[in-house]
Amino acid sequence: MAVLSTLRGLFRRPLWPHDPAGEAADHEGDPNDYIEQVRGVIDSHGFDLQIFLVAASGFLTDSYNLFASNVILPCLTFVYWNTCGHTKEIWINITTLFGSAVGMLVFGYLADRYGRRSLYGIELYIVIFSTLLIAQASAGYGDFESGEHSMSIYAMLLAWRFMMGVGIGAEPLSACITAEWASTKERGRMMCAVFLMQPLGQLLAWGVGLASLEILSQSHDFTSDSTDAKIGIDKLWRWVIGLGAVPAVLAILFRLTIPESGRYTYDVQKDGPRALQDTLDVFHSASGRTSHQRLPEDGTEMQEIPSQVPRLSADSQANIEHTGQDDRSRSPRSHAAADPADTRTEHWQHISLGPVADDDEPEDHTHRSGSVTHGSNASPRLTALQLPDGISSHNVAFVPYSDTPSPFQTRATDPTAVRPPMHPYDAADDISEDESEDLNQLQDRRMSMSKDHFQRSELMEYFWHEGNWRYLAGTSMTWFLLDIAFYGLGFNSPSTMAKLWTDGPMPTCGEVPAYLTVSSVGKGGNIYQVLYSNARQSLLTTSIASCAGSLALILAINHIDRRVMLIWSFIALAILLLVTGIVFLQVFHTTGYAATIVLYALNQLVFSFGPNTLTFIIPAEIFPTRYRCTCHGIAAASGKMGAVLVQFIFLAYENRELQQPNSRALGKVIIIFSAFMILGALFAWAWIPAVQAKSDDPSEMLRNIDLETLALGEKRLPVELKVGFRNKLSTLLPKATMRKRTKCHTKVAGPLAV
């Protein structure tokens, strides 16, 4: 309890809602309006530390345990299988990556089926349990000279690394937790900051490896291949793996601080009052100060008087003229209830709570009074916001790409400040009445879907009939193609670093023990030098560059178009990898090897600044809440299968030539990777939709499109922005055809004019 109290003091917020079921059970209202209130509370906040720590701690755990294999595999080779010709390291990597892919599919589906909170800690328990099992893996009793043992540590490592991979595969949870709790404005930055945990996890793994090496070298002699050295190195890799349970435990504690996602509670569980109450509790400060208005005790809610309610009747418009707001400053989506008889001039007023009056029924004035009677008990009820003349806020014309706040969305420092509307095509009038009505109907249909959202009819409707399978194909293919190159270069780090950091031939297996062939230390090296050089080279070449790329993207994420950036960063990587491969072939085993190191580090920077981060962010943005984790899991699993594929390529390439320390084959493979990056750019161009739109505010280059709008998928897009190869080509061909026709017309018309 002391730990929980400390966390509560750190966040200055309740660790969990105070009896949320009791507080929300007595509330009722129009379900179509609750999501606006939930979104309003979330969007009134900026970069939220609590949500960041909840998601980032889990992702840091996953990254550390995944990339710790680069640290421990040379140790295992030194202690257990220091012979030539084996492929145990690659098979351990394949097992881990495949387990991760399985976990992504399983946890993605379960998180959408049963909720994010139901899965919050399960994957971390799996990671902790498997970490402890790996750290205690044993060869049993045996004769080290003959190699005969009562147990197989290799089989244990395969089994427990697969289990750990399943736990690591809960990657969709970190992405979707962040997307659903982050404000619209800060969503990209928060998700980018969460993904920074991947290079930090790598860096932490190498740092723990170096620290353990220095500590154990004080009590063990690592300058020889003695039994004492093997005992010390056996301790070292167990320390590195075992410490991976520490961030997992912290992640569990952090995840106790938030309830179920309000968007999930509303959209899937169909519990609007609970979604709103949970969201209010998460963002409620323990100090008593909030950035939103608290629910009052007398059954009314303090809400801002909007500047305009669009497309209302003349009588309805007359009801709000007393606010004195200029028509041109009014927001097209803002709405609120206003009593014409009320002459108050404050920016805030009491909104009567009661169900929205039905057009076919006479208005019940008892609802206007804010008192609703249920049975024998009269109690104040929270309802959705009511518009004049009984018009539901959900009937207001739906504007695609809108980032306009509802009346519930206010600034913490200025309650009357409402952001100006964002018109993606320069004017809202570009959307016809018919299109607006169709989108409203689509939104209504989405909101009225049953709780069993995995019915075949609904899956077919969303993915096939509405064309959103292209979204899934685009995110999956780009992630798959990216990870072929990313894990091909980064998941066999010791042997890759050895080939990059050498100016002459390295000793081959047979001349030296097998552990020396994955290092550039040479024939006279020892295990201490191997582990130290591997860690130092990886930190300088990979980890620092990757962290720099992620930090740069955090600063730039709100000022660049993510879709465009994904396309061009794929192209930039294609060029860089092509140049890197050519340079590697030219300077291999020469004093010019530093050029390859610089290019390799630049590749790692662009990976993090571009597709490695963006393929993580975009799938969590473009899919609806009920399928968000599933689709993110499918896309992420596709990436891991690309990583598995490249490991098999390493096994099969010309009789495992890639594993030979003096082989130039790595340069050829890097050149091949550049072709995959071109394909990644092509699929990003054709199948990835825009998640941002131009802002009316000149100080802001771009604005994130809200999740509710993005959830409408392909249907929300105008013809010229629809995804798909045919659609993209059709937008290019008319321009080319028009230029051709103009040129032909000039040739024919010229002589006639003469």
C-alpha positions in Angstrom: 0.0 0.0 0.0 2.9 2.3 0.6 4.0 1.9 -3.0 0.4 2.7 -4.2 0.3 5.8 -2.0 3.6 7.0 -3.4 2.3 6.6 -7.0 -0.8 8.5 -6.1 1.2 11.3 -4.7 3.4 11.3 -7.8 0.4 11.6 -10.2 -1.6 13.8 -7.8 -4.7 11.9 -9.1 -6.7 9.0 -7.7 -5.2 5.6 -8.6 -8.7 4.4 -9.5 -12.2 5.8 -9.7 -14.0 6.1 -6.3 -16.8 3.7 -6.7 -17.4 4.5 -10.4 -20.2 2.0 -10.7 -22.2 3.7 -7.9 -21.4 7.2 -9.2 -22.4 6.4 -12.8 -25.2 3.9 -12.3 -27.8 6.6 -11.7 -26.9 8.5 -14.9 -28.7 8.4 -18.2 -28.6 10.3 -21.5 -28.4 10.2 -25.2 -25.6 7.7 -25.9 -24.6 9.6 -29.0 -23.4 12.6 -26.9 -21.3 10.9 -24.3 -18.4 10.3 -26.7 -18.3 14.1 -27.3 -18.0 14.6 -23.5 -15.4 12.0 -23.1 -13.4 13.4 -26.0 -13.9 16.9 -24.5 -12.4 16.0 -21.2 -9.4 14.2 -22.8 -8.8 17.0 -25.3 -8.7 19.6 -22.6 -5.3 18.1 -21.6 -2.0 18.2 -23.2 0.9 15.7 -22.9 -0.2 13.6 -19.9 2.5 12.1 -17.8 0.3 9.4 -16.2 -0.9 8.0 -19.5 2.6 8.2 -20.9 4.1 6.2 -18.0 1.4 3.6 -18.2 2.1 2.9 -21.9 5.8 3.6 -21.9 6.7 1.4 -19.0 5.2 -1.7 -20.7 6.9 -0.9 -24.0 10.2 -0.3 -22.4 9.9 -3.8 -20.8 9.1 -5.4 -24.1 12.0 -3.7 -25.9 14.5 -4.5 -23.2 13.6 -8.2 -23.1 13.5 -8.5 -26.9 16.8 -7.0 -27.6 18.6 -8.5 -24.6 19.3 -11.4 -26.9 22.0 -9.4 -28.5 23.7 -9.2 -25.1 23.3 -12.8 -23.9 23.9 -14.9 -27.1 27.7 -14.4 -27.1 27.6 -15.4 -23.4 25.7 -18.6 -24.1 28.1 -19.4 -27.0 31.1 -19.0 -24.6 29.6 -21.1 -21.9 27.5 -23.8 -23.6 28.1 -24.3 -27.3 31.5 -22.9 -28.1 31.9 -25.0 -31.3 31.7 -24.3 -35.0 28.8 -24.9 -37.3 25.8 -24.5 -35.0 22.8 -22.2 -35.6 21.4 -22.1 -32.1 21.5 -18.2 -31.8 19.4 -17.7 -34.9 16.9 -20.3 -33.9 16.5 -18.6 -30.5 15.9 -15.4 -32.3 13.4 -17.0 -34.6 11.5 -18.5 -31.7 11.4 -15.2 -29.8 10.1 -13.3 -32.9 7.6 -15.9 -33.7 6.3 -15.9 -30.2 6.0 -12.1 -30.4 3.9 -12.4 -33.5 1.6 -14.9 -31.9 1.3 -12.6 -28.8 0.4 -9.6 -31.0 -2.4 -11.5 -32.7 -3.8 -13.0 -29.5 -3.5 -9.9 -27.3 -4.8 -7.6 -30.0 -7.9 -9.7 -30.4 -8.5 -10.2 -26.7 -8.0 -6.5 -25.9 -10.8 -5.7 -28.4 -13.0 -8.5 -27.2 -12.7 -8.1 -23.5 -11.2 -4.7 -23.0 -7.8 -3.1 -22.5 -7.9 -3.2 -18.7 -8.6 -6.9 -18.7 -5.3 -7.5 -20.5 -3.3 -4.7 -18.7 -1.3 -7.0 -16.5 -1.6 -10.4 -18.1 1.1 -9.9 -20.7 3.5 -8.5 -18.0 2.9 -11.5 -15.8 3.9 -13.7 -18.7 7.1 -11.6 -19.2 8.0 -11.8 -15.5 7.3 -15.5 -15.3 9.2 -16.4 -18.5 12.1 -14.1 -17.4 12.5 -16.0 -14.1 12.3 -19.3 -16.0 15.0 -18.3 -18.4 17.2 -17.0 -15.6 17.0 -20.4 -14.0 17.4 -22.5 -17.1 19.9 -25.2 -16.5 21.8 -28.0 -18.3 21.3 -30.2 -15.3 24.0 -32.6 -14.2 26.6 -33.7 -16.7 30.1 -33.9 -18.0 31.2 -30.6 -19.6 34.1 -32.3 -21.4 32.0 -35.0 -23.1 29.0 -32.6 -23.5 26.5 -35.1 -22.0 24.0 -33.6 -19.6 20.7 -34.6 -17.9 18.9 -31.6 -19.2 18.9 -29.4 -22.3 19.4 -25.7 -21.6 18.9 -25.1 -25.4 15.4 -26.6 -25.3 14.6 -24.6 -22.2 15.7 -21.4 -23.8 13.6 -22.1 -26.9 10.5 -22.8 -24.8 10.9 -19.9 -22.4 11.9 -17.3 -25.0 8.8 -18.3 -27.0 6.7 -17.7 -23.9 8.5 -14.4 -23.4 7.9 -13.5 -27.0 4.1 -14.0 -26.5 4.2 -11.6 -23.5 6.3 -9.1 -25.5 3.8 -9.3 -28.2 1.3 -7.2 -26.3 2.6 -4.2 -28.2 -0.9 -3.2 -29.4 -1.9 -2.4 -25.8 0.8 0.3 -25.4 -0.1 1.9 -28.7 -3.8 1.8 -28.3 -3.8 2.9 -24.6 -1.8 6.0 -25.7 -4.0 6.7 -28.7 -7.3 6.4 -26.8 -6.2 8.4 -23.7 -4.2 11.1 -25.5 -5.6 14.4 -26.5 -6.2 14.9 -30.2 -3.5 17.6 -30.4 -0.8 15.6 -28.5 -1.7 12.2 -29.7 1.2 11.9 -32.2 3.7 13.3 -29.8 2.7 11.0 -27.0 2.8 7.9 -29.2 6.2 9.0 -30.6 7.4 9.4 -27.0 6.2 5.9 -26.1 8.0 4.5 -29.1 11.2 6.2 -27.9 11.2 3.3 -25.3 12.3 0.9 -28.0 15.8 2.4 -28.6 16.0 3.2 -24.9 15.2 -0.4 -24.2 18.1 -1.5 -26.4 20.4 1.1 -24.8 19.4 -0.1 -21.3 20.1 -3.8 -22.3 23.6 -2.9 -23.4 24.1 -0.7 -20.4 23.0 -3.4 -18.0 25.3 -5.8 -19.8 28.3 -3.5 -19.5 27.6 -2.8 -15.8 27.2 -6.5 -15.1 30.5 -7.2 -16.9 32.4 -4.6 -14.9 30.9 -5.9 -11.6 31.6 -9.5 -12.2 35.0 -8.9 -13.6 36.1 -7.9 -10.1 35.4 -11.4 -8.8 36.1 -13.5 -11.9 39.0 -13.8 -14.3 37.6 -13.1 -17.8 41.0 -13.0 -19.5 41.0 -16.7 -20.2 38.6 -19.5 -21.1 38.8 -21.0 -17.6 36.0 -22.6 -15.6 36.0 -19.5 -13.4 35.4 -17.3 -16.4 32.5 -19.5 -17.6 30.9 -19.4 -14.1 31.1 -15.6 -14.2 29.7 -15.2 -17.7 26.9 -17.7 -16.8 26.0 -15.3 -14.0 26.2 -12.3 -16.3 23.6 -13.4 -18.8 21.3 -14.5 -16.0 21.6 -11.0 -14.4 20.8 -9.3 -17.7 17.7 -11.4 -18.3 16.6 -11.4 -14.7 16.7 -7.6 -14.4 14.2 -7.5 -17.2 11.5 -8.3 -14.7 12.0 -5.1 -12.8 10.5 -2.7 -15.4 7.7 -5.3 -15.9 6.8 -5.0 -12.2 6.9 -1.2 -12.4 4.7 -1.3 -15.5 2.1 -3.4 -13.6 2.0 -0.8 -10.8 1.6 2.1 -13.4 -1.3 0.3 -15.1 -3.2 0.1 -11.9 -3.6 3.8 -12.0 -6.1 4.0 -14.9 -9.4 2.3 -15.5 -10.8 1.0 -18.8 -10.4 3.3 -21.8 -13.4 5.6 -21.9 -13.6 5.2 -25.7 -13.8 1.4 -25.3 -16.3 1.6 -22.6 -18.5 3.8 -24.7 -18.0 2.3 -28.2 -17.9 -1.4 -27.3 -19.4 -1.9 -23.9 -22.1 0.7 -24.7 -21.9 2.3 -21.3 -21.8 6.1 -21.9 -22.2 7.3 -18.3 -19.4 4.9 -17.0 -17.1 6.0 -19.9 -17.6 9.7 -18.9 -17.2 9.1 -15.2 -14.0 7.0 -15.6 -12.6 9.7 -17.9 -13.4 12.4 -15.4 -11.8 10.4 -12.6 -8.6 9.8 -14.5 -8.0 13.4 -15.2 -9.2 14.7 -11.8 -6.4 16.2 -9.8 -6.0 15.0 -6.2 -5.4 18.6 -5.2 -9.0 19.5 -6.1 -8.1 21.5 -9.2 -9.2 20.2 -12.5 -8.9 21.3 -16.1 -12.5 20.5 -16.7 -15.7 21.3 -14.8 -16.6 18.8 -12.1 -20.1 17.2 -12.1 -22.1 19.4 -9.7 -24.0 17.9 -6.8 -27.4 19.3 -7.7 -27.9 17.3 -10.8 -26.8 20.0 -13.2 -23.6 20.4 -15.2 -21.7 23.5 -15.8 -21.2 23.9 -19.6 -20.0 26.6 -21.9 -22.5 28.5 -24.0 -21.5 27.8 -27.5 -21.0 30.5 -30.1 -23.2 28.8 -32.7 -25.4 25.8 -33.4 -25.3 25.2 -37.1 -28.2 24.4 -39.3 -30.8 25.0 -36.6 -34.3 26.2 -37.3 -35.1 29.9 -37.1 -36.8 29.5 -33.7 -33.8 27.6 -32.4 -31.4 30.2 -33.6 -33.5 32.9 -31.9 -33.1 31.1 -28.6 -29.3 31.6 -28.6 -29.0 35.1 -30.0 -28.9 36.5 -26.4 -25.3 35.2 -26.2 -24.1 38.1 -28.4 -21.6 36.0 -30.3 -20.6 37.0 -33.8 -21.8 34.6 -36.5 -18.5 34.3 -38.1 -16.8 33.1 -34.9 -19.2 30.3 -34.3 -18.1 26.7 -34.5 -20.0 24.4 -36.9 -20.1 21.5 -34.4 -20.7 23.4 -31.1 -24.0 23.0 -29.4 -25.6 23.6 -26.0 -28.9 24.1 -24.4 -29.9 27.7 -23.7 -33.1 29.0 -22.1 -34.4 32.2 -23.8 -35.7 33.3 -20.5 -32.4 33.2 -18.8 -30.7 36.6 -18.9 -27.4 35.7 -17.3 -24.3 36.9 -19.1 -21.7 34.7 -17.6 -19.7 32.4 -20.0 -20.9 29.4 -17.9 -24.5 28.5 -17.0 -26.5 25.6 -15.7 -27.6 23.1 -18.3 -30.8 21.3 -17.4 -30.4 17.6 -17.5 -32.9 15.3 -19.0 -33.5 13.0 -22.0 -33.6 14.6 -25.4 -37.2 15.2 -26.5 -38.4 13.1 -29.3 -39.7 14.9 -32.4 -42.8 12.7 -32.4 -43.7 13.3 -28.7 -44.7 16.4 -26.8 -41.9 18.0 -24.8 -41.8 17.0 -21.2 -41.1 20.1 -19.2 -40.2 18.2 -16.2 -37.0 17.3 -17.9 -36.3 21.0 -18.4 -36.4 21.5 -14.7 -33.5 19.0 -14.2 -35.5 16.6 -12.1 -36.3 13.1 -13.3 -38.3 10.6 -11.4 -37.6 6.9 -11.5 -39.9 4.7 -9.5 -40.5 6.1 -6.1 -37.1 7.9 -5.8 -36.4 11.2 -7.4 -32.7 11.7 -8.0 -30.7 14.0 -10.2 -29.5 12.3 -13.4 -26.6 13.1 -15.7 -27.7 13.1 -19.3 -26.2 14.1 -22.6 -26.4 17.7 -23.6 -29.8 18.9 -24.9 -30.2 21.3 -27.7 -33.0 23.8 -28.2 -36.2 22.5 -29.6 -35.2 19.0 -28.5 -32.6 18.7 -31.2 -29.9 16.1 -30.4 -26.3 17.2 -30.8 -25.8 14.0 -32.8 -28.1 15.5 -35.5 -25.7 18.3 -36.2 -24.2 17.9 -39.6 -21.1 15.8 -39.4 -18.0 17.4 -40.9 -15.2 15.0 -41.9 -11.7 15.8 -40.8 -13.2 18.0 -38.1 -11.0 18.9 -35.2 -13.5 21.3 -33.8 -14.2 20.9 -30.1 -17.6 20.2 -28.8 -19.0 22.5 -26.0 -17.4 20.1 -23.6 -13.9 20.8 -24.9 -12.4 23.7 -23.1 -9.0 25.0 -22.2 -7.7 24.6 -18.7 -6.4 28.2 -18.6 -9.3 29.8 -20.5 -12.7 28.0 -20.2 -14.2 30.3 -22.9 -11.5 29.5 -25.5 -12.7 27.2 -28.2 -10.4 26.3 -31.0 -11.5 27.5 -34.4 -13.0 25.0 -36.8 -10.7 23.1 -39.1 -11.8 22.8 -42.7 -9.7 20.3 -44.6 -10.7 21.4 -48.0 -10.6 25.2 -47.3 -14.3 25.3 -46.7 -16.9 23.2 -45.0 -19.2 23.9 -48.0 -17.1 21.4 -50.0 -19.2 18.7 -48.3 -22.6 18.4 -49.9 -25.8 17.9 -47.9 -26.1 14.4 -49.3 -22.5 13.5 -48.3 -23.0 15.0 -44.8 -26.2 13.0 -44.4 -24.5 9.8 -45.6 -21.7 10.3 -43.1 -24.2 11.0 -40.3 -25.9 7.7 -41.1 -22.6 5.9 -41.2 -21.8 7.4 -37.8 -25.2 6.4 -36.4 -24.8 2.9 -37.7 -21.3 2.6 -36.1 -22.6 3.9 -32.8 -25.5 1.4 -32.8 -23.5 -1.7 -33.4 -24.0 -4.6 -31.1 -21.5 -5.5 -28.3 -20.6 -8.6 -30.3 -18.6 -6.5 -32.8 -16.8 -9.6 -34.2 -19.9 -10.9 -36.0 -19.1 -11.9 -39.5 -21.6 -9.5 -41.0 -20.1 -6.5 -39.2 -16.6 -7.6 -40.0 -17.6 -7.9 -43.7 -19.4 -4.6 -43.6 -16.4 -2.6 -42.2 -13.5 -4.3 -43.9 -14.9 -5.4 -47.2 -18.0 -3.5 -48.2 -16.6 -0.2 -46.9 -13.2 -0.9 -48.4 -11.2 -0.6 -45.1 -9.3 -3.8 -45.8 -6.9 -1.5 -47.6 -6.1 0.2 -44.4 -5.2 -3.1 -42.8 -3.3 -4.2 -45.9 -1.4 -0.9 -46.0 -0.3 -0.9 -42.4 0.6 -4.6 -42.5 2.6 -4.5 -45.7 4.6 -1.4 -44.7 5.4 -2.9 -41.3 6.3 -6.2 -42.9 8.7 -4.7 -45.4 10.2 -2.4 -42.8 11.1 -5.1 -40.3 12.8 -7.2 -43.0 15.5 -4.5 -43.1 15.3 -3.3 -39.5 15.6 -6.7 -37.8 17.9 -8.0 -40.6 20.4 -5.4 -39.5 19.6 -5.0 -35.8 18.7 -8.4 -34.4 22.1 -10.1 -35.1 24.0 -7.2 -33.7 27.3 -8.9 -32.6 28.1 -10.5 -36.0 26.9 -7.3 -37.9 29.1 -5.0 -35.7 32.0 -7.4 -36.2 31.8 -7.0 -39.9 31.4 -3.2 -39.8 34.2 -2.4 -37.2 37.1 -4.2 -38.8 39.9 -3.0 -41.1 41.3 -6.5 -41.9 40.4 -10.2 -42.0 39.0 -11.7 -38.8 39.9 -15.1 -37.4 37.6 -17.9 -38.6 36.0 -20.6 -36.6 38.6 -23.3 -36.0 41.4 -20.9 -35.6 39.7 -19.5 -32.5 36.8 -20.4 -30.3 33.4 -19.7 -31.9 32.6 -16.8 -29.6 35.5 -14.8 -31.1 34.1 -15.0 -34.6 31.3 -12.6 -33.7 33.7 -9.9 -32.6 36.4 -7.8 -34.2 38.8 -8.2 -31.3 41.0 -10.7 -33.2 42.8 -13.9 -32.3 44.2 -12.6 -29.0 40.9 -11.6 -27.6 39.0 -12.9 -24.6 35.4 -13.0 -23.5 35.7 -9.7 -21.6 37.0 -7.9 -24.7 34.3 -9.5 -26.9 31.4 -8.4 -24.7 32.8 -4.9 -24.1 33.5 -4.2 -27.7 30.1 -5.5 -28.8 28.3 -3.3 -26.3 30.4 -0.2 -27.1 30.0 -0.6 -30.9 26.3 -1.2 -30.7 25.8 1.8 -28.4 27.7 4.1 -30.7 26.4 2.7 -34.0 22.8 1.8 -33.2 21.4 2.9 -29.9 22.5 6.5 -29.8 21.5 7.1 -33.4 18.1 5.5 -32.9 17.4 7.6 -29.8 18.4 10.7 -31.7 16.0 9.9 -34.5 13.1 9.3 -32.0 13.8 12.5 -30.1 13.9 14.5 -33.4 10.6 13.0 -34.4 9.0 13.9 -31.1 9.8 17.5 -31.8 8.7 17.4 -35.4 5.7 15.1 -35.2 3.1 17.9 -35.1 4.7 19.8 -38.0 5.0 17.1 -40.6 2.4 15.0 -42.5 2.8 11.5 -41.1 1.6 9.8 -44.3 3.9 11.9 -46.5 6.8 11.4 -44.1 6.3 7.6 -44.1 6.5 7.6 -47.9 9.6 9.8 -48.2 11.4 8.2 -45.3 11.0 4.8 -47.0 12.5 6.4 -50.1 15.4 7.9 -48.1 16.1 4.6 -46.5 16.1 2.9 -49.9 18.8 5.4 -51.1 20.8 5.1 -47.9 20.8 1.3 -47.8 21.8 1.2 -51.4 24.7 3.5 -50.7 25.6 1.7 -47.5 25.7 -1.7 -49.3 27.9 -0.4 -52.1 30.3 1.4 -49.7 30.5 -1.8 -47.5 31.5 -3.8 -50.5 34.2 -1.3 -51.4 35.8 -0.7 -48.0 35.3 -4.1 -46.4 38.6 -5.1 -44.6 40.2 -1.7 -45.4 41.0 1.4 -43.3 38.0 3.1 -44.8 35.5 1.1 -42.8 34.5 4.2 -40.8 32.4 5.3 -43.8 30.3 2.3 -43.4 29.8 2.9 -39.7 28.7 6.4 -40.3 26.2 5.3 -43.0 24.9 2.5 -40.8 24.3 4.9 -37.9 22.5 7.3 -40.3 20.3 4.4 -41.4 19.4 3.8 -37.8 18.5 7.4 -37.3 16.2 7.5 -40.3 14.6 4.2 -39.2 13.6 5.9 -35.9 12.7 9.2 -37.5 10.6 7.6 -40.1 9.0 4.2 -40.7 10.0 2.4 -37.6 8.1 4.9 -35.5 5.3 5.8 -37.9 4.3 2.2 -38.6 3.8 1.9 -34.9 1.7 5.1 -34.6 -0.6 5.0 -37.7 -2.4 1.7 -37.1 -3.5 2.9 -33.6 -5.0 6.0 -35.2 -6.9 5.0 -38.3 -9.0 2.0 -37.0 -12.2 2.3 -34.9 -12.0 1.5 -31.2 -13.7 -1.9 -31.5 -11.0 -3.1 -33.9 -8.1 -0.9 -33.0 -6.0 -3.4 -31.0 -6.9 -6.3 -33.4 -5.8 -4.4 -36.5 -2.7 -3.0 -34.7 -1.8 -6.5 -33.6 -2.2 -7.9 -37.2 0.0 -5.1 -38.6 2.6 -5.6 -35.9 2.6 -9.4 -36.3 3.1 -8.9 -40.0 6.2 -7.0 -39.1 7.5 -9.7 -36.9 6.9 -12.3 -39.6 9.1 -10.1 -41.8 11.7 -10.3 -39.1 11.3 -14.1 -38.9 11.7 -14.3 -42.7 15.0 -12.5 -42.7 16.3 -14.8 -40.0 15.6 -17.7 -42.3 17.3 -15.9 -45.1 20.4 -15.6 -42.9 20.2 -19.4 -42.5 19.8 -20.2 -46.1 21.9 -17.6 -47.9 24.5 -19.5 -49.9 25.2 -22.2 -47.3 25.1 -19.7 -44.4 27.7 -17.4 -46.0 26.3 -14.5 -44.0 27.5 -16.1 -40.8 31.1 -16.3 -42.0 33.2 -13.6 -40.4 35.0 -12.6 -43.6 32.1 -12.8 -46.0 31.0 -9.8 -48.1 27.5 -11.1 -48.4 26.2 -8.6 -45.8 26.8 -5.8 -48.3 24.8 -7.6 -51.0 21.9 -8.2 -48.5 21.9 -4.5 -47.5 21.4 -3.6 -51.2 18.5 -6.1 -51.4 17.0 -4.4 -48.4 16.8 -1.1 -50.3 14.4 -2.7 -52.8 12.1 -3.7 -49.9 12.1 0.0 -48.8 10.9 1.1 -52.3 8.0 -1.4 -52.0 7.3 0.1 -48.6 7.0 3.6 -50.0 4.7 2.2 -52.8 2.3 0.6 -50.3 2.4 3.6 -48.0 1.5 5.9 -51.0 -1.4 3.6 -52.1 -2.9 2.2 -48.9 -2.2 4.6 -46.0 -4.7 7.4 -45.4 -4.0 10.8 -44.1 -4.3 11.3 -40.3 -3.8 15.0 -40.3 -5.3 18.0 -42.0 -4.3 21.6 -42.6 -5.0 24.0 -39.8 -6.7 27.4 -40.0 -4.3 28.6 -37.4 -1.2 29.9 -39.2 0.9 29.1 -36.1 0.1 25.4 -36.5 1.1 23.6 -39.7 -1.1 20.6 -39.3 -3.7 19.2 -36.9 -4.4 15.7 -36.0 -7.8 14.3 -37.1 -9.8 13.1 -34.2 -10.1 9.3 -33.7 -13.9 9.4 -34.1 -13.6 10.9 -37.6 -10.7 8.5 -38.5 -12.9 5.6 -37.3 -15.3 6.2 -40.2 -12.6 4.9 -42.5 -12.7 4.9 -46.2 -16.2 6.3 -46.4 -15.2 9.7 -44.9 -12.7 10.4 -47.7 -13.5 12.4 -50.8 -12.8 10.7 -54.1 -9.5 12.3 -54.6 -8.1 11.1 -51.3 -9.4 7.5 -51.2 -6.8 4.8 -50.8 -6.0 2.0 -53.2 -3.7 1.6 -56.2 -6.6 2.1 -58.7 -7.9 5.2 -56.8 -4.4 6.8 -56.5 -3.6 6.1 -60.2 -7.0 7.5 -61.2 -6.1 10.8 -59.6 -2.9 11.0 -61.5 -4.1 9.8 -65.0 -6.7 12.6 -65.5 -4.0 15.2 -65.0 -1.7 13.4 -67.5 -4.6 13.0 -69.9 -5.6 16.6 -69.6 -2.1 17.7 -70.4 -2.0 15.4 -73.4 -5.3 16.6 -74.7 -4.2 20.2 -74.3 -1.0 19.5 -76.2 -2.9 17.8 -79.0 -5.5 20.6 -79.2 -2.7 23.2 -79.6 -1.2 21.3 -82.5 -4.5 21.0 -84.3 -5.8 24.5 -83.5 -2.6 26.3 -84.6 -2.8 25.9 -88.4 -6.6 26.6 -88.3 -6.0 29.9 -86.6 -3.4 30.8 -89.2 
